[in-house]
């Protein structure tokens, strides 16, 4: 956990890790040149699992890589200093990585909270490798602070790269995808704090530019698998409760359509047509999604209220 002047929410973050139901871990905290009471707060804890390293300010990418270099465990779990991990987070992730040796990184769905800790909404992420690889092609498929990675694979691919600062996690996921599988736990086990002064908010434009670059490079890569068994992927979520099911199915279909459009813009018209037909024939959800998108392009209103008026 890198921290720079994080005194406001630091205790909540530290307490949430120390309260994990899985207790066999080392908690590496990198104090990145803080000038507030960050170090005093950390040193107030009497827990042998905490390993504090204090350095002059080098930034978050350097700090994350230093934590990786210091880590002695088989798995590495990032943590942000203003967020909260649910008590079962580490145990659930360790269980998945232990039972699925081909998975390189696992994350969880998240609950977004405001600076006061009030819940805003739940973001559900895709769970399985095929659709996560498609997700990776168009956006970052993980909530970084919720993840756990195999330490040997993170080191094998070179850790975080300063070149992609503010999107260093997205860049890491695409390199980990080359050496292992991707997975998410659908249960929200991480509370992500939205902060107007946070890194994400203050560098939103740079993050968007890097994301577009990474997405474009993946789309241009002829060796990267962009297609998925769409019908089977959709079916794997059918038993979920209505809210999470609708969210993840919408995400899969949106990704599939965005790649379809990208192929058309690149002049790959047969590939785009194939994907559109596959989308139309993937089931009720896919048919409705494709119909709405096509109607929108043609300027036709296919909303339920419009159909009632026409009747």
Secondary structure, DSSP 8 states (H G I E B T S, - for coil): -EESS-TTTHHHHHHHHHT-S-----EEEEEES--SSHHHHHHT---TTEEEEEES---HHHHHHHHHHH--SSEE----TT-EE-TTHHHHHHHHHHH-TTEEEEEEEEEEE-TT--EEEEE----SHHHHHHHHHHS--S-GGG-EEEHHHHHHTTS--GGGTTSHHHHHHHHHTTTSEEEEEEEEEEEEE--TTSHHHHTHHHHHHHHHHHHHHHHH-TTS-----HHHHHHTTTTS-HHHHHHHHHHHHHHHHHHHHHHHHTT-HHHHHHHHHHHHTS-HHHHHHHHHHHHHHHT----HHHHHHH-
